[in-house]
Each structure stands twice: as structure tokens, then as C-alpha cells.
Amino acid sequence: MPYQPRRSFLKLAAAAGLAPVLGGLALPARAAEPRRFAPQPSDWRSFQTVTRVTLPAGSGPAQVWLPVPSLDNDYQRSIGNEIGGNAASARIVTDPASGARYLHASFQGGGAPELVLTSSLQTRNRTVDLSRTAEVAEDPAVLKAALRPSGNKPLDGVVAETAAGITAGAQSDVDKVRAIYAWIVTNCHRNLDTPGCGPGDVVATLASAGKGGKCADLNGLFVALARASGVPARDVYGIRVAPSAFGFKQLGANDAAITGAQHCRAEVWLSGHGWVAMDPADVLKVMRAETDTWIKDPADPLVTQVNAALFGNWEGNWVGYNTAEDLVLAGRDRPLPFLMYPQATLDGKPLDELDAKAFAYEITARPLDA
């Protein structure tokens, strides 16, 4: 367990309903106080992530594709990448349409394929003050792309109908986004049985029982509804790299091993503000899994501050890979809905990216500031 200052330990113990011991005397347990989730402007934090792939020997030629952090902006910046292993060829590719970067490696048959990608980068909290505006600009082509449908996000039919119903009467893009965000939190849920981060098929999510899914489904639905309402929006696919500074176990990576910590966030373009952070899926994650009991009321004290904070803000304990959709990887013909997990083919057959043990990959993260 990481070191906690004495005062912090007492706060955590009290919140857990425990009676901490001081000088051999048990202190009476105090009623738990709601935790506060409120990201504020912060300094840069440095991290290093390592993705290691080790494939079975003697199974024929192999190809591996690993997402590389591609974002350089006001909340994330890259320091560099190092490639190791025994690939016959390995290079970082930049997708011309989306700017997404990934490592593509090829292996000849006969050996034991091994690939290591080490990425160093910096992140910080992302915040917005919606009461203040400024002159902001974006490439019109980027905004146009953030209004287009994708394979997982058609903008007609049930998506268009749902969006129209949600935003009826909205006077501005901010009003539309608030209505869609609130609708997701109120009408959808995190389905614990969904594999990985979910397939991201928004029509299937709308048709599912209780509109359930995980982040690629729920934030993907938020993005699709925003686009169908005329608001540029996009998913940002990435991975959690550190615990939440606010004590929420579901909102951070709580171990150096982050192999299953992938998480996609969302953002919308608002005039006078630029790209604004959104994450209704994490609100639903807190409701479903932060406590032993499923919290179904968004007005619950534990949920309200997360709900408010994740409309416009997010914590810098996460690394964004890319915003690409329908990505055609070098060496593969079929487009990938999104690139958030390692990909590989062995003797021409694709491996299951959600089965890290069978695929034989692991991802770790460590802070460089400590």
C-alpha cells in the first residue's frame, strides 16, 4: 500500500467506518463524509508507460500494432518513445487522416517474437470555466471530421431521433451538451458484463436493456448524440496511469500494472471555450462500482460532485492515445473502430486484444517525478 500521511490515513479510516488506534486507544468511528472530486489547474506530471508483447515461438510470421500517445496540447505532451525487442522491422506510423500514431512491428516465423514500447510523457489536470469565454480557433477540417458519422456512430435513424428529443428547446450548444450529458447519466448504466471497454456500437447500446455498456459505448453514445445535434464531438482513447488524487478507486489506476486500465474519454467543441472535457461514462462507473451497492440516484452525495466535475474537467492521471475512428492500420485491410488496445496477427490470424494473457502482453506505468 502506498505511503499515506498520518492525517490522510485517519481521514480514510474514518470514511471507511474504521476505528483507528492512537497510543493504544481506539478512536470512535465518525460518520463517513462524502469525498470531494474536484480537479483544479495543476502542474505537469511525468509518466513512463511500458508495453511488452511476447508471442509464442514457432507459430509463423507475426505483426503487432501498439497505440502510441499522439496528443500534444494544453493537458498532455510527449517526451519520447523507445522501441526494443527482436522485430524484423518496427516503426512508428502516423495516420494521415487522424494524426493517430502507432508502432507497427513485423516478425519472421521461427523465433519468439518480442516487442517493447516505452513512452515518456507529461500530463496535467484539465479544467474549464464556462462562465468566461475567449477567442479560440480550430482547423475547419478537424471540426468537420468531429461532425461526421462513423461505422460505430451513425447519425441518422434512432440516433437522430434520440438526439432531437433530448435537445428539444435547447438554446445553445452548451445547453445541448448539458442535456445530452444529463440524459446519459440518468438513462444509461455501466454494464459490468461488457467485455473490455465495450465495442462502441451506439445503436446497439440504445437497443440494449437499460442502455448499458462501458466507456466506449457510453461516451461513444454521448459523442454520437452531440454530433447528431450539430455539436462537434469526439472520443479520446487512452489508458489510466495513476490513482485518483481524490480517493476514488474507480477513477484511477491503482497498481503499476495497467494492462486492463484502458479508458476512453470525450470532448466537445464549444465556441468561446474550444475543446471541452466530458466523461459521463465515469459518472456511471462511480454509480455502479465505487461502492458495494449500486447507486442508482445521480443525486446521491457521492455522485453529485463527480457528475458536476466531469462536465468540463478531468484528472491528469490518464494518457490519451488518439481520437481516430475507422482506422486502417498499415498491413491490415479491415478498418478498426478505434485503437486503444494492442493488436496482433499470428500466422495471419488476429489475436484477441481483450485477452491479454493469451495475447501475452502487459502494460505498466510509473511516475517519473518521484
N, C-alpha and C positions, 0 to 999 in steps of 0.2 A: 504493500500500500504506500503511495507517495506520501512524503512528509507533509503534515498539516500543522501550522502554528497552533499553540495551545488554545488560544481563543477560538480559532476556527473549528478545532476538534469539539469544543464544548457546544458550539452552535450546531454542528452536525449531529452530535449526540442528542441534543435536546430535540432537534427536528425529527430524529428517528424515534423519539419516545424512550430513549435510554436514560439511565441514571448514572452519569459519570462519577468517578470516585476522586476525591481530593483529600490527601492526608489521611487516607483510610476510611473516610466518611462518605457515604453515598449521598449525593445531592438529589433532592426531589426532582423528578422529571417535570419539565414545563410543557405546556401545550405547544404543539408544533405551530410555527409561524410560516405563512406562505413564502416560498423562496421568490426572490426577485430576479427576473430575467430582463436585463436592460442593457444591451450593448451600447457602448459610448465610443466616441472617437478614441483611437488608441495608437500607440507606436507600432512600428513594424516588428514582426516576429519572424525569425528564420527557422526553416524546417528542412529536413532532408528525408526524402522517401526513397525506398529501395524496392524494386520489383524484381523477383528472382524466379525464373522459369527453368525447370529441369524435366525434360521429357524422357520417356523410356528409350533405351538404346535398341538399335537394330530394327526399328519399325518403319524404315523408309524415310524419304525426304520429308522435311517439315518446314512450315512457315509460322512465324509468330508476329503479332501486331500488338504493341503496347501503347496505351494513351500516354501522351506527354503533356505536362502542363503548358497550355498555349496562351494563357491570358496575361497581358501586361497592361495594367490600368491603375486606378487610384486605390485599389484594395488588394492587388496581387502583382508581384513582379518576379520574373525568373532570374536566377543566378547562373545556372548552367546544368548540363546533363553529361553524364559519363556512361559509356557503353562497355560492358565486359561480356565474357563468355567465349564460345568457340564457333560462332556462326560463320558460315562461308561468306556471307555478306550481311551487313547491318547498317542501316542509315535512317536518319530522322526525316520523315516526309511531311511536307506541308500541303494540305488540301487547298487547291487554289480557290475553291468556291467559298469555303467557310473559315479558312485560316487555321483549322484544326491541325495539330501536329501529332504524329505517332511514330514509334520506332517499328520499322519493318525489317525482320531478320529472316534469312533463309539458311537451311541446313541440308547438307547432303546426307543420304542414308548411311547407316553403319555405325555411327558413333552415338554418344549420349548427348543430345542437344542441351546446351545450357546458355542462358541469356540473362544478363543482369543490367538493369537500367537504374541509375542513381540520379535523382533530380534534386537540386537545391533551389529554394525559392523563399520568398517572403510574403507574408500575409498580414492584414490588419482588419479590425472591425470595420464594418460598412454601415453608415448611418445617413439619414436624410432628415431635413427639416422641411416638411411640406408647406409650412406657413411662409417660407421665403422662396423666392424664385431668382433665377439668374439666366444670363444668356448662355444657352447650350446648343450645340450642333452635333449632328451625326451624318455620316455618309448616306445620302438618299438610298443607295443600293442596299445598305445594311438594314435600313428601316423597311424597305420594300420586302426584303427577304423575311423579316420578322412579322410580316402580314400574310405570307403565303401559306397555303396548306402543305402538309407533308403526308407521307404514307400513313403515319400514325395519327395525324391530325387533319382530317377533312374538315372543311369549314362550312359545309352545306348540311342539309338534312337535319338530323336531330341535334347536331352541334349548333347550327344556326338558330334553330327554334329555341333551344335551351338558353342560348345567349340573349336572344331577343326578350324572352320572358324575364330573365334576371335583371337586365339593364333598362327595362321599360321605365321611362321617366327620369333617367339619369341625365344631368345637365352638362357634364364634363367627363373627360377621360378619367380623372381621379374618382369621380362618382361611379363610373362604370367599374373600375378596378376594385373599389371598395365593395361594391355589390357582389361582384364575382368571387372575391376572396371570402366574404362572409357566407356566401352560398356554399362554397366548397367546405368550409369548416362546419357549417350547420347540417349539410345534407350528405356528406361523404364520410367514410371511415377508413382507418388503416386496417387492412385485412392481413392478419399475421400469417395466413397460409399462402400468401402470394410469394412465389419464388423470387429471390434477389430483390431488385428494386421495382419489379414488375415489367411487363412488356411495353407499357406506354401507349396502348391502343385505346384512345379516348372514347370511341364509340362502344367498345366492349365494356369500358368502365361505366359508362352511362347506363348500359343494359344490365350490369351485374346487380346482384342482390345488395341493396343498401349502398350502391355505388362505391364499392370497396376496392382497395388496391394499395400500392406503396408509392414511393415518391415519384417514380417515372410515370405512374398512372395519374396520381392526384395533382402534382404540379404540372404534368403534361396537359391534364384537363383544364386547369386554370389558364395555361398559355393558350390553348385552343379557343376557349371561350373569350379570352381577351382579343385574340386575332379576329374572331368572328364578329366582335363588337367594334372593330376598327382601331384597336389599340395595339401598336407593335409590341410583341412579347416573345420571349424565347426561354427555353430551358438551358441551364448551365450544368453540365455533367461533371461530377468530381468525386472527391473522397474526403472523409473526415480524418484529421491527422492529430488531434489533441483533445483532451477532455474539455467540457464546457467549464468556463470560469465561474459559472453560476450554479454549479452543483447538479444540473440536470443530466442524469446518466444517459438519456435517450438523445441528447443533443450534442454528443461528442464521441470521440474515440477514446476509450478508457484503458487501452493497452497499447504497447508498441506495435503489436501485430494488428494491422488494419486491413487484412485480406478481405473481410466482408463488410467494410465500413463505407462502401460507395454510397453516395447521396447526390441527387440532382436537386438544385435549387432553381428559382425562376426569377425573371426580371421583366419589367415593362418600361417602355419609353414614355415619359410624361413631359410635356412641354414645360420649360422653365426649371426642370429638375434633371433631365437626362435619364439614363438607365437607373431604375429604382429597384432595390432588392425586394423579393417576395418569397415566402415559404409557408403556404398554408398546409402543406403535407407534414411539416414538422409540428405544427399545432396539433394535427390529428395523431401524430406519433406520441406526443406527450399525453393526449387524452386516452389513448389506447394502452400505452405500455409503461408510462412513467411510474405508476403505482400498481399495486396488486389488483386493484379494482378498476375496471374500465370506466373512465369518466365520460359520461355522455352529454353533460351540460357545459357548453362553452362559457357559461357564466361562473363556473367553478373558480375559486380564488387562485388555484394553482395554474389554471389555464389562461385566465384573462390577461395576465401580463405577458405571457408568451404570445398570445394571439395579437395583442397590440404591438409588441416589439417586432414581430416578424413581418409586419406590414411596413416595409421601408428600411429594415435593418437586418443585418445578420452578423454572427460572431466569426472572427477570423481564425477559427480552429478547423478550417476546411480549405481544400485546394481545388480550384476549378481546372478541369482539363480542357473543355471546349464547349461550343454551342451547336455543333454540327448535327444535322438530321439527314437521313438517307445518304449516308456517307459510303462511297465506293472506295474500299481500301486497295492500295496497289497490290496486284497479284490475285485479287478476288473480283468476280463478276457481279455477284449479288449485293445490292446496297444493304448497309447495316442501318437499322433505325436510329441508333445512337452508339457512340463509342465511350463506354465508361468502365468496361471490364477488359482484361486481356483477352485476345482472340488467338486461335491457332488452328492449323490443319496438320494432321499427321498422316502421311501417305495419302494425301488428297482428301481425307475425311475431317470435317470440323470437330473440334473438341468442345465440350460443354463448358462455357465460360463461368457458369454458376456453380460448377463442381470443382472447386479449387484443388481438392485432394486428388481426384482422378486426373485433372489437367496438370497437376503438380506445379502450382505457382504459389508464391507467398509475397505479401506486400507488408513492409514495415515503415514506420515513421519515427523520427526523433527530432527534438528541438535542437537547434544549433546555438541558441543563446545561453543555455545552461552552463 
